[in-house]
Amino acid sequence: MSNTPSAAREAYGKIAPALADYTDNVLFGDVWQRPGLSPRDRSLITVASLVSLYRINEMPFHFKKALDNGIGRDELVELITHLAFYSGWPTANTALMIAQRVFDERNL
C-alpha cells in the first residue's frame, strides 16, 4: 500500500475520516472493482452521471480517472456533446470548460 494519501484523505480525511475510509475501501475498493463492468465502462457511466447531475466538484477527478481508464479526450468531448441534448446545454457547457482545464493540465 502506498504511503501517499488518497484523494479522499487529502480532501476531507481530517474532518471526516470515516467517509474517506468508505470512499477508499467501499467505493473504490469494492464497487469499482466488481467484475460486472470494466473500469473504463464505470468511468463512462460515472462521467455521464456527473455531467447530467451538474456535479462540478467531482468532474475534474473523474475526468482524470476516465482518461487513466482508457477513455480518450475525443470520447470525453463526444460524451459531453451527446449529453447536451439530454441533460441540457448549461451542463454540457460547464462540463466542457472543466474538461478543457483537465486536458490543459495533461497537455492533451
trRosetta pair geometry for C-beta under 8 A, 3 or more apart (Angstrom, degrees):
i j d omega theta_ij theta_ji phi_ij phi_ji
5 9 3.8 -122 -174 94 105 127
5 10 5.1 136 108 -56 119 79
5 13 6.6 -106 -166 -2 129 161
6 9 4.7 98 51 7 76 100
6 10 7.0 -138 96 -3 41 87
6 13 7.9 125 60 -64 85 129
6 20 7.0 151 69 -174 114 97
6 23 7.4 177 118 104 140 109
6 24 5.0 170 8 -96 169 114
6 28 7.9 177 -156 51 143 152
7 10 5.7 -56 -148 38 31 113
7 11 6.0 26 156 -18 67 112
7 61 6.1 118 172 -131 160 129
8 11 5.8 -59 -141 39 28 107
8 12 6.7 -49 -176 47 63 85
8 13 6.5 99 125 -62 67 91
8 19 7.3 -143 -176 122 116 77
8 20 4.2 154 135 -138 103 73
8 23 3.8 161 -105 88 158 144
8 24 5.6 -138 48 -48 137 86
9 12 8.0 -104 -139 62 15 46
9 13 3.5 30 -153 -58 56 146
9 17 8.0 31 -123 -127 79 69
9 20 4.8 95 -84 -172 56 139
9 24 7.2 21 -38 -52 97 133
10 13 6.7 45 -17 2 17 115
11 20 7.7 168 61 -100 83 103
12 15 5.3 -64 -165 54 78 100
12 16 4.8 0 147 41 110 103
12 19 6.3 -23 106 84 125 123
12 20 6.0 -169 85 -63 77 100
13 16 7.3 -83 -116 69 17 56
13 17 5.5 47 -171 -104 64 66
13 20 4.0 40 -99 -66 75 168
14 17 7.3 23 -113 -60 12 87
16 19 3.9 5 140 25 119 119
16 20 6.3 138 100 -20 75 85
17 20 5.5 -54 -147 38 37 114
17 21 6.2 40 153 -22 67 105
18 21 5.5 -54 -150 36 33 114
18 22 6.4 34 152 -18 66 103
19 22 5.6 -50 -145 37 34 111
19 23 6.2 39 153 -23 64 105
20 23 5.6 -52 -148 35 30 115
20 24 6.3 24 156 -14 65 108
21 24 5.9 -58 -144 41 29 106
21 25 5.8 -6 170 10 67 117
22 25 6.5 -70 -126 54 21 88
22 26 4.7 -21 -165 25 67 123
22 27 6.6 65 140 -13 71 96
23 26 7.3 -15 -60 51 10 84
23 27 5.0 -25 -146 33 44 129
23 28 6.5 29 156 1 62 103
24 27 7.5 47 0 50 11 89
24 28 5.9 -44 -145 51 31 113
24 29 6.3 46 137 -33 53 108
25 28 7.7 19 -21 60 9 74
25 29 4.2 -18 -161 9 36 149
25 30 7.1 35 147 -14 59 93
26 29 6.1 8 -38 50 11 102
26 30 5.1 -27 -153 27 45 118
26 31 6.5 42 149 -14 64 101
27 30 7.4 23 -28 50 7 80
27 31 5.2 -32 -148 34 39 127
27 32 6.6 44 147 -19 58 102
28 31 7.3 -25 -61 56 18 89
28 32 4.8 -7 -138 20 46 137
28 33 7.8 70 160 -27 43 93
29 32 7.4 76 20 43 13 94
29 33 6.3 -34 166 1 34 129
30 33 6.2 -87 -149 44 14 102
30 34 7.1 36 159 -53 60 87
31 34 6.3 -31 -162 -14 32 110
32 39 6.7 44 177 -113 96 85
32 42 5.9 135 -136 146 75 164
34 37 7.0 41 87 32 96 78
37 41 4.2 -120 -174 88 102 127
37 42 5.2 126 113 -56 124 84
37 45 7.5 -13 178 -2 161 138
38 41 4.7 99 53 6 79 99
38 42 7.0 -141 95 -3 43 86
38 69 7.9 143 136 -179 91 112
39 42 5.5 -55 -145 39 34 114
39 43 6.3 38 154 -23 66 103
39 69 4.4 -137 127 -135 102 121
39 70 7.8 105 90 17 97 104
40 43 5.8 -55 -152 33 29 112
40 44 6.7 31 150 -19 63 102
40 66 8.0 81 -142 -152 56 65
40 69 4.7 178 -88 147 56 102
40 70 4.7 -41 -97 61 120 113
40 71 6.1 148 -151 -50 86 84
41 44 5.6 -50 -151 32 35 112
41 45 6.4 32 154 -15 66 106
42 45 5.8 -56 -149 40 32 110
42 46 6.0 31 154 -19 67 110
42 69 7.5 -108 62 -161 87 165
43 46 5.6 -55 -139 40 30 110
43 47 6.0 28 162 -17 67 107
43 62 6.9 167 -147 -176 79 86
43 65 5.8 -160 -115 116 113 91
43 66 3.9 151 170 -106 126 72
43 69 4.4 166 -21 59 148 147
43 71 5.7 -142 108 -14 131 132
44 47 6.2 -57 -144 38 24 106
44 48 6.3 24 158 -17 62 110
44 66 7.1 109 -66 -132 46 114
44 71 6.5 157 -71 -91 81 138
44 79 6.8 -151 -146 -108 82 144
45 48 5.9 -59 -148 38 27 111
45 49 6.3 26 155 -18 64 109
46 49 5.7 -57 -149 37 29 111
46 50 6.2 26 156 -18 66 108
46 62 5.3 -132 126 -155 117 136
46 65 7.8 -20 84 87 145 129
46 66 7.6 -156 70 -70 105 102
47 50 5.7 -55 -144 38 31 110
47 51 6.2 30 158 -17 66 106
47 59 7.6 77 -138 -135 75 73
47 62 5.5 -180 -83 134 74 115
47 63 6.6 94 -117 -86 118 59
47 66 5.3 15 -49 -67 137 146
47 71 7.7 -136 0 94 153 171
47 76 6.9 -89 174 -130 159 89
47 79 6.2 49 111 128 123 152
48 51 6.0 -56 -146 38 28 108
48 52 6.1 24 158 -16 63 113
48 79 6.2 -107 -80 -177 86 116
48 83 6.3 -179 -142 -81 77 130
49 52 5.8 -60 -143 41 27 109
49 53 5.9 6 165 -1 65 116
49 55 7.7 8 123 16 76 131
50 53 6.2 -66 -138 50 24 98
50 55 4.3 -90 -149 59 76 111
50 58 5.3 -125 -130 90 131 110
50 59 5.3 164 142 -84 132 73
50 62 5.7 144 -8 58 160 152
50 95 8.0 128 110 -111 89 115
51 54 7.6 22 179 -74 30 38
51 55 8.0 -66 -43 37 19 78
51 59 7.1 85 -76 -108 67 116
51 79 7.4 154 6 131 158 99
51 80 5.9 -150 -132 -114 154 77
51 83 5.1 74 115 111 132 167
51 87 6.1 146 125 56 84 165
51 91 5.7 108 168 156 71 108
51 92 7.0 47 -180 -92 118 53
51 95 4.5 18 -125 -90 103 152
52 83 6.0 -118 -72 -159 81 125
52 86 6.8 -36 -112 110 110 103
52 87 3.9 -140 -124 -93 65 135
52 91 6.5 60 -121 159 24 159
53 87 7.8 -78 -29 -140 31 131
54 87 7.7 173 -47 169 80 121
54 90 7.7 6 -102 113 124 99
54 91 5.0 -104 -79 -112 87 100
54 94 7.0 50 -137 68 86 148
55 58 4.7 -7 137 36 112 112
55 59 6.5 152 97 -43 71 82
56 59 5.5 -37 -146 5 39 122
56 94 6.1 -69 -95 155 119 127
56 95 8.0 -134 -105 -82 78 60
56 98 6.4 -167 -150 -66 85 146
58 61 5.8 -63 -165 44 55 110
58 62 5.7 34 149 -9 87 117
59 62 6.1 -74 -141 48 28 99
59 63 5.7 32 164 -26 71 108
59 95 6.2 -149 -139 -126 147 76
59 98 4.7 43 112 133 136 156
59 99 7.7 -82 163 -58 117 68
60 63 5.8 -53 -141 33 27 111
60 64 6.5 25 159 -15 62 106
60 98 5.9 -117 -67 -177 76 107
60 101 7.0 -46 -107 91 110 117
60 102 5.7 176 -140 -75 73 108
61 64 6.0 -64 -159 38 28 109
61 65 6.3 25 149 -18 66 110
62 65 5.1 -46 -138 39 41 115
62 66 6.1 50 155 -26 66 99
63 66 5.6 -50 -149 32 30 114
63 67 6.7 32 150 -18 62 102
63 76 6.4 74 -144 -148 91 147
63 98 6.8 174 -23 128 151 99
63 99 5.6 -166 -136 -109 148 71
63 102 4.5 -140 109 -32 133 175
64 67 5.7 -52 -152 35 33 111
64 68 6.4 33 149 -17 65 107
64 102 5.8 -141 -63 -150 78 121
64 106 7.6 161 -119 -51 86 130
65 68 5.5 -55 -148 40 34 114
65 69 6.1 26 153 -14 67 110
66 69 5.7 -61 -143 43 29 106
66 71 4.2 -37 166 47 92 134
66 76 6.2 116 112 -89 140 114
67 71 6.2 -80 -83 69 34 79
67 72 7.7 65 -125 -121 71 20
67 73 7.4 30 -109 -68 108 65
67 76 7.4 -31 -68 -41 83 140
67 102 7.4 -177 -20 151 139 122
67 106 6.7 -100 151 -70 167 177
67 108 7.5 -118 -131 -55 141 160
71 75 5.0 -123 -172 88 83 132
71 76 5.9 97 137 -57 115 88
72 75 4.6 99 57 5 78 104
72 76 7.2 -141 98 -5 43 84
73 76 6.0 -57 -154 34 30 109
73 77 6.5 26 152 -15 65 107
73 103 5.8 78 -130 -113 118 118
73 108 4.7 178 -77 156 138 129
74 77 5.6 -53 -147 38 34 112
74 78 6.2 36 153 -20 66 107
75 78 5.6 -54 -145 38 31 112
75 79 6.3 38 153 -24 65 103
76 79 5.6 -49 -148 32 32 115
76 80 6.5 28 155 -15 64 105
76 99 5.7 171 135 -140 125 134
77 80 5.9 -57 -150 38 31 109
77 81 6.2 33 152 -20 66 108
77 96 7.2 60 -130 -120 78 93
77 99 6.7 162 -82 133 69 155
78 81 5.5 -52 -143 38 32 114
78 82 6.2 36 156 -22 65 105
79 82 5.8 -55 -150 35 27 112
79 83 6.4 23 154 -17 62 109
80 83 5.7 -58 -148 37 31 111
80 84 7.1 52 149 -41 61 89
80 92 5.3 129 167 -145 84 81
80 95 4.7 -164 -132 107 122 127
80 96 5.5 151 137 -69 151 79
80 99 6.4 -110 -36 -21 156 151
81 84 5.8 -34 -163 0 36 116
81 92 6.7 88 -102 -158 29 132
82 85 6.7 -62 180 28 42 104
82 86 7.4 8 140 6 71 113
83 86 5.4 -73 -149 51 52 100
83 87 4.7 0 169 18 97 114
83 91 6.8 -83 132 105 113 116
83 92 5.7 167 88 -85 88 99
83 95 7.5 22 75 36 135 161
84 87 7.1 -59 -105 57 18 78
84 88 7.0 -56 -160 114 50 18
84 89 5.5 42 -162 -98 98 51
84 91 7.5 -176 -108 71 52 83
84 92 3.5 -18 -86 -33 88 162
84 93 7.9 79 -112 -34 109 66
87 91 4.4 -67 127 68 112 151
87 92 6.9 137 75 -45 101 83
88 91 4.9 89 68 9 88 102
88 92 7.0 -161 98 -3 46 90
89 92 5.8 -64 -148 41 33 109
89 93 6.0 33 158 -22 71 108
90 93 5.7 -53 -140 36 31 111
90 94 6.3 27 162 -15 65 107
91 94 6.0 -58 -149 40 28 108
91 95 6.2 28 154 -19 64 111
92 95 5.6 -57 -143 39 30 111
92 96 6.2 32 157 -22 65 105
93 96 5.9 -55 -149 33 28 111
93 97 6.7 28 154 -18 62 103
94 97 5.8 -54 -153 33 34 111
94 98 6.5 29 152 -14 66 106
95 98 5.7 -57 -149 40 34 110
95 99 6.0 36 152 -22 68 107
96 99 5.5 -51 -141 38 32 113
96 100 6.3 39 155 -25 64 102
97 100 5.7 -49 -150 30 30 113
97 101 6.9 32 151 -18 60 101
98 101 5.8 -52 -156 32 35 112
98 102 6.7 34 148 -16 66 104
99 102 5.5 -55 -152 38 37 112
99 103 6.1 37 151 -20 69 105
100 103 5.5 -52 -144 38 33 112
100 104 6.2 36 154 -22 65 104
101 104 5.7 -52 -147 35 30 113
101 105 6.5 35 152 -22 63 103
102 105 5.7 -52 -151 32 32 114
102 106 6.5 9 157 1 64 111
102 108 8.0 -8 118 35 73 126
103 106 6.1 -72 -149 51 30 98
103 107 8.0 -102 162 71 59 5
103 108 4.2 -98 -154 68 81 102
104 107 7.4 28 -169 -77 32 36
104 108 7.8 -83 -47 42 21 71
